[in-house]
């Protein structure tokens, strides 16, 4: 189990934040993790640490966009299956 899954579970299960606030908290938490590992591993220096905010933002935006597209497709599939099931029951 990775850090992001644990953090998501704790945030989603034990907080009453709105969806937008949840995404903002996740963004800053992931950015903090990237910055800590970035300084330790030498990915970037103190003069350009702000780049982590941009990199994390772009990657999260892309990841959540792909995830929302996938969820939309799953919802459409489930709704189609329910419609077919209702057609067979009636």
Secondary structure, DSSP 8 states (H G I E B T S, - for coil): --HHHHHHHHHHHH----HHHHHHHHHHHHHHHHHHHHHHHTSS-GGGTTHHHHHHHHHHHHHHHHHHHHHHHHHHHHHHHHHHHHHHH-
